[in-house]
Amino acid sequence: MTSHDLTGPSESEPAPEPPSATEPASEAPAPAVASRRGSRLRRRLLVAAVAVVALVLVATTGIGWYFSGEVINVTHGEHSFPLKVIAAEAGTVTLPETEETTRPGVWGLHWETGRALLGDVLSTADGEVVRAVVEPASGPLAAGTMARIDVWAYGEDPAQAFDLEFQTVDIDTELGPAPAWYVPASGNTWVIAVHGRNAAPREALRIIPTLHRLGMHVLAVTHRNDEGAPASPDGFHHLGDSEWWDVVAAVDYATAHGAEDVVLYGWSMGGAVTMTALRRMAEPEVVRGVVLDSPVLDWNSTLDKQGAQRSVPQPIVTVAKWLVEWRADLDLEGLDQRAWAADITTPILLFADQADTTVEVSATMEFASLMPDDLITVVETHAGHTASWNEDPDAYDAAVTRFLTT
């Protein structure tokens, strides 16, 4: 009989060999290798996220910088002439039919060598509009002339437009002399006419004959950064926050030259300048009344409106407003005239155009609602920014006359 060792291998089942030290026991990666791979992935995702955020910030800042420049940069005087005159005959002109050329009312037609005053739309057909020419053209007008519609309507100055005597005078502002048109009259009240952003005294031409008939002297002013006027130290518009000093200088000029009282008259940004002057000037009681035409009474809502019209996302508009405040060293909230509306003691005539695509008119209407009822007169029109006169000149002049004679 053969004996067997019960602890050793049998001859029929050989003992298994131990695993080699050079071969892994399984296919799963070692924990350290998996950790390194996860760490690299997280780093790549983090770098990508940071890059995306940086790109968004750069784009937001860049677009915001450009938009802020559209608000505060100073530009002057160059006009394009996008309309080709189709025909010009005695008393009529034929133009391409557009929203602008078919608007009712009275408008200027301006071309490189002349102007005309357009009246009623006489007919529209086949993409063309025929309008009356209510005043003879100054300068040759013929088919093929390139022209533009001019909301200011009239010519170069009071003498050329209305044969009214005027002179250019210098207003002594804190930055130096600023030129102004002075149109003398028979009374003791002077009207300080304040034009809008990147505009000129010519914006006041439409109302000068009415003011002259009322016996009111007119001082159509320039303010800092206008052509011929001193530049602000930083070269930017300040949206009324510094320009108001130039209006006060004009008031001082008027009172030094015989004015017993003044009327402030502002268009667009000129409205912001005018209202800021009224509440900051040392002696506001010299102001007999204020006329505002499409005024900017709140810059925040107006910039929101303009951003939306350009399809600029609201976060970028917000950045642009911060940049406006930083670059021009001003506070947009401090230029919201609604905050002081209830405290105003000066009568105001307000032309609020409900078709205004430049200024947020809801802020204008809220300003009016906050003023004492016996001091605010609102005239609503539907012709566009600073075009209340153009919609119906007779009605506009009558409203101004009523306000200034009561």
C-alpha positions in Angstrom: 0.0 0.0 0.0 1.3 3.5 -1.0 0.9 6.3 1.5 0.1 9.9 0.3 1.0 13.3 1.9 -2.4 15.0 2.4 -0.8 18.4 2.4 1.1 18.2 -0.9 0.0 18.2 -4.5 -1.4 15.1 -6.0 0.1 13.6 -9.1 -3.1 14.1 -11.0 -3.6 17.9 -10.1 -0.3 19.8 -10.3 0.0 22.8 -8.0 -0.8 26.2 -9.6 2.1 28.6 -10.2 2.3 31.9 -8.4 1.5 35.0 -10.5 4.4 36.8 -12.2 5.6 40.0 -10.5 5.7 41.7 -14.0 2.1 41.0 -15.0 -1.0 42.8 -13.4 -3.4 40.7 -11.5 -6.3 42.4 -13.3 -7.1 44.9 -16.2 -8.4 47.8 -13.9 -6.1 50.9 -13.7 -4.3 51.6 -10.6 -6.0 54.2 -8.4 -3.2 56.7 -8.8 -3.4 56.6 -12.6 -7.2 57.2 -12.6 -6.8 60.1 -10.2 -4.2 61.7 -12.5 -6.5 61.4 -15.5 -9.5 62.9 -13.6 -7.3 65.8 -12.4 -6.1 66.6 -16.0 -9.8 66.6 -17.2 -10.9 68.9 -14.4 -8.0 71.3 -15.2 -8.9 71.4 -18.8 -12.6 72.1 -18.0 -11.5 74.8 -15.6 -9.2 76.5 -18.2 -12.0 76.3 -20.8 -14.5 77.8 -18.4 -12.1 80.6 -17.5 -11.4 81.3 -21.2 -15.2 81.5 -21.9 -15.7 83.9 -19.0 -12.7 86.0 -20.2 -14.1 86.2 -23.7 -17.6 87.1 -22.4 -16.0 89.8 -20.2 -13.9 91.2 -23.0 -16.8 91.2 -25.5 -19.1 92.8 -22.9 -16.6 95.5 -22.0 -15.8 96.1 -25.6 -19.4 96.5 -26.7 -20.1 98.5 -23.6 -17.2 100.8 -24.3 -18.4 101.4 -27.8 -22.0 102.1 -26.7 -20.8 104.4 -24.0 -18.8 106.3 -26.6 -22.0 106.7 -28.7 -23.5 108.6 -25.7 -20.6 110.9 -24.7 -18.4 111.3 -27.8 -18.6 114.6 -29.5 -19.4 114.7 -33.3 -20.2 117.6 -35.5 -21.8 118.6 -38.7 -21.4 116.0 -41.4 -24.6 115.0 -43.1 -25.3 112.2 -45.6 -27.8 112.8 -48.4 -29.5 109.4 -49.0 -32.5 110.5 -51.0 -32.3 110.9 -54.8 -34.8 113.6 -56.1 -36.9 112.0 -58.8 -38.4 115.2 -60.2 -38.5 118.9 -59.2 -41.1 121.3 -60.6 -42.5 124.6 -59.7 -44.2 124.1 -56.3 -43.6 120.3 -56.0 -40.8 117.8 -55.5 -41.0 114.0 -56.1 -39.0 111.8 -53.8 -38.7 108.0 -53.1 -41.6 106.8 -50.9 -40.2 106.1 -47.4 -41.6 106.4 -43.9 -39.6 109.6 -43.6 -40.7 111.2 -46.9 -44.4 110.5 -46.3 -44.7 111.8 -42.8 -47.4 114.5 -42.6 -46.5 118.0 -41.5 -43.8 120.5 -42.5 -40.2 119.4 -43.1 -37.0 120.7 -44.5 -35.4 119.2 -47.6 -31.7 119.8 -47.5 -29.1 119.1 -50.2 -25.5 120.1 -50.6 -26.1 123.5 -52.2 -29.6 124.5 -50.9 -32.8 123.9 -49.0 -36.5 123.9 -49.4 -39.5 123.7 -47.1 -41.8 120.7 -47.7 -45.5 120.9 -47.1 -48.4 118.4 -47.6 -48.1 115.0 -49.3 -50.0 115.5 -52.6 -49.8 111.9 -53.9 -48.1 108.6 -53.5 -47.8 105.9 -56.2 -45.4 103.3 -57.5 -42.9 103.9 -54.7 -42.8 107.7 -55.2 -44.2 110.6 -53.2 -45.1 114.1 -54.4 -44.9 116.8 -51.8 -45.7 120.5 -52.0 -42.8 122.9 -51.7 -44.2 125.7 -49.5 -41.2 128.1 -49.8 -39.1 128.6 -53.0 -35.9 126.5 -52.9 -32.7 128.3 -52.0 -30.2 126.8 -54.5 -30.8 124.7 -57.6 -33.0 121.6 -57.2 -33.3 119.1 -60.0 -33.9 115.4 -60.7 -30.9 113.4 -59.5 -30.0 115.8 -56.6 -29.1 113.9 -53.5 -30.9 115.2 -50.4 -32.1 114.5 -46.9 -35.2 115.3 -44.8 -34.3 118.0 -42.2 -36.3 118.1 -39.0 -34.9 121.6 -38.2 -36.6 122.7 -41.5 -35.1 126.2 -42.0 -31.9 127.6 -43.3 -28.6 128.7 -41.9 -29.4 131.6 -39.6 -32.3 134.0 -38.6 -31.4 136.5 -41.4 -31.2 133.9 -44.1 -34.3 132.0 -43.0 -36.6 134.9 -41.9 -34.9 138.1 -42.7 -34.6 138.8 -39.0 -31.8 141.0 -37.6 -29.4 139.1 -35.4 -25.8 139.1 -34.3 -23.3 136.6 -32.9 -22.3 137.4 -29.4 -19.9 135.7 -27.0 -21.1 134.3 -23.7 -18.4 134.4 -21.0 -18.5 130.8 -19.7 -16.1 129.3 -17.1 -14.2 127.6 -19.9 -14.0 130.7 -22.1 -16.2 132.5 -24.7 -19.0 130.6 -26.3 -20.8 132.0 -29.3 -24.6 132.6 -29.4 -27.1 134.0 -31.8 -28.8 137.1 -30.4 -32.1 138.1 -32.0 -33.3 141.4 -30.4 -36.9 142.2 -29.8 -39.0 144.9 -28.1 -39.8 143.4 -24.7 -37.9 142.7 -21.4 -38.0 138.9 -21.4 -35.2 136.9 -23.0 -35.5 133.3 -24.2 -32.4 131.2 -23.7 -32.6 128.5 -26.4 -30.6 125.3 -25.6 -30.1 122.8 -28.4 -29.6 119.0 -28.1 -26.6 116.7 -28.2 -24.3 117.2 -31.1 -26.7 119.8 -32.5 -26.4 123.6 -33.0 -28.3 126.9 -32.5 -30.1 126.2 -35.8 -32.3 123.8 -33.9 -34.1 126.9 -32.5 -34.9 128.4 -35.8 -38.4 127.0 -36.1 -39.7 128.9 -33.0 -37.7 132.1 -33.4 -40.3 134.0 -35.5 -43.0 133.3 -32.9 -40.8 134.4 -30.0 -39.9 137.6 -31.9 -43.6 138.4 -32.5 -44.1 138.1 -28.8 -41.5 140.7 -28.2 -39.0 138.3 -26.6 -35.3 138.5 -27.3 -33.7 135.2 -28.2 -30.3 134.0 -27.2 -29.7 130.7 -29.0 -26.6 129.4 -27.2 -23.8 127.0 -27.7 -22.4 125.0 -24.8 -19.1 123.3 -24.2 -17.9 121.0 -27.0 -20.0 122.7 -29.6 -18.4 124.0 -32.8 -16.8 127.4 -31.9 -17.3 126.8 -28.1 -14.6 125.7 -25.6 -14.1 122.0 -25.2 -14.7 120.3 -21.9 -11.4 119.2 -20.2 -12.0 115.5 -21.0 -13.6 116.2 -24.4 -16.8 114.4 -23.5 -20.5 115.4 -23.3 -21.6 115.3 -19.7 -25.4 115.0 -20.4 -26.2 118.2 -18.6 -24.0 117.6 -15.5 -21.5 120.3 -16.6 -23.2 122.0 -19.5 -25.7 123.7 -17.2 -23.0 126.1 -16.1 -23.0 127.5 -19.7 -26.8 128.1 -19.5 -26.4 130.0 -16.3 -23.7 132.1 -18.0 -26.2 132.9 -20.7 -28.8 133.9 -18.1 -26.2 136.2 -16.5 -25.5 137.7 -20.0 -29.2 138.3 -20.5 -29.7 140.0 -17.2 -26.6 142.1 -17.6 -28.0 143.3 -21.0 -31.4 144.3 -19.8 -33.5 141.2 -19.3 -36.0 141.4 -16.4 -36.6 137.7 -16.6 -35.8 134.7 -18.8 -37.5 131.7 -20.3 -35.4 128.5 -20.7 -36.2 126.5 -23.8 -34.5 123.1 -24.3 -34.7 120.4 -27.0 -33.6 116.8 -26.3 -30.3 116.8 -24.2 -30.9 120.6 -24.1 -33.9 119.7 -21.9 -31.6 117.8 -19.5 -29.2 120.8 -19.5 -32.1 123.2 -18.9 -33.7 121.3 -16.0 -30.3 120.8 -14.3 -29.6 124.5 -14.6 -33.0 125.3 -13.1 -32.5 123.2 -10.0 -28.8 124.1 -9.4 -28.7 127.8 -10.3 -28.3 130.2 -7.3 -31.3 132.4 -8.3 -33.9 130.3 -10.1 -36.6 133.0 -9.5 -35.2 134.9 -12.6 -36.7 132.1 -14.7 -40.2 133.0 -15.7 -41.0 129.7 -17.4 -39.5 126.7 -19.1 -40.4 125.1 -22.5 -39.2 121.5 -23.1 -39.3 119.7 -26.4 -38.6 115.9 -26.4 -36.4 116.4 -23.3 -34.2 113.8 -21.8 -35.5 113.8 -18.2 -34.0 110.4 -17.3 -30.8 109.1 -18.9 -31.0 105.5 -17.5 -34.3 104.7 -19.2 -33.3 106.5 -22.4 -30.1 104.4 -22.6 -32.1 101.3 -21.9 -34.4 102.2 -24.8 -31.6 102.9 -27.2 -29.8 99.7 -26.2 -33.0 97.7 -26.9 -33.4 99.3 -30.3 -29.8 98.2 -31.2 -30.5 94.7 -29.8 -27.8 95.2 -27.2 -28.4 92.8 -24.3 -29.3 94.5 -21.0 -26.2 93.4 -19.1 -24.1 95.1 -21.8 -26.2 98.2 -21.5 -25.7 98.2 -17.8 -21.9 98.0 -18.3 -22.1 100.8 -20.9 -23.9 103.0 -18.3 -21.2 102.3 -15.7 -18.6 103.2 -18.3 -20.4 106.5 -19.1 -20.4 107.4 -15.5 -16.7 106.5 -15.1 -15.4 108.0 -18.3 -17.4 111.3 -18.0 -17.3 111.4 -14.1 -21.0 111.8 -13.7 -23.9 110.1 -11.9 -26.8 109.1 -14.2 -29.1 108.8 -11.2 -28.4 112.3 -10.2 -29.7 113.5 -13.6 -33.1 111.8 -13.2 -35.3 114.9 -13.1 -38.3 113.0 -11.7 -36.7 113.0 -8.3 -37.2 116.8 -8.1 -40.4 117.2 -10.1 -42.7 117.7 -7.0 -40.5 120.6 -5.8 -40.5 122.6 -9.0 -42.1 126.1 -8.7 -41.6 127.3 -12.2 -44.3 126.8 -14.9 -43.3 124.3 -17.6 -44.7 123.7 -21.1 -43.8 120.2 -22.2 -44.0 118.7 -25.7 -43.9 114.9 -25.3 -43.8 113.0 -28.5 -45.4 109.6 -28.2 -43.5 108.3 -31.3 -40.1 109.3 -30.0 -37.6 106.6 -30.7 -34.7 108.4 -29.1 -35.9 109.4 -25.6 -38.0 107.2 -23.2 -41.2 109.2 -23.2 -42.8 107.2 -20.3 -40.2 108.8 -18.0 -41.2 112.2 -19.5 -44.9 111.5 -18.7 -44.1 110.3 -15.2 -42.1 113.6 -14.6 -45.2 115.5 -15.7 -47.5 113.5 -13.4 -45.2 114.3 -10.4 -45.2 118.0 -11.0 -47.9 120.3 -9.4 -50.9 120.3 -11.8 -51.1 124.1 -12.0 -47.5 124.4 -13.2 -47.3 121.8 -16.0 -48.8 121.9 -19.4 -48.3 118.8 -21.6 -48.8 118.7 -25.4 -48.6 115.2 -26.9 -47.6 114.8 -30.5 -46.8 111.8 -32.7 -44.1 112.9 -35.2 -40.9 111.7 -33.7 -38.0 113.0 -31.7 -38.0 116.9 -31.5 -40.5 117.0 -34.3 -43.6 118.3 -32.5 -43.3 121.6 -34.4 -43.1 119.7 -37.7 -46.3 117.8 -37.1 -48.4 121.0 -36.9 -46.5 124.3 -36.8 -49.6 126.4 -36.2 -50.7 124.3 -33.3 -47.2 124.3 -31.8 -46.8 128.0 -32.2 -50.2 128.6 -30.6 -49.3 126.4 -27.6 -46.1 128.3 -27.1 -47.9 131.7 -27.5 -50.6 130.7 -25.0 -48.1 129.5 -22.4 -45.8 132.6 -22.6 -48.6 135.1 -22.5 -50.5 133.7 -19.5 
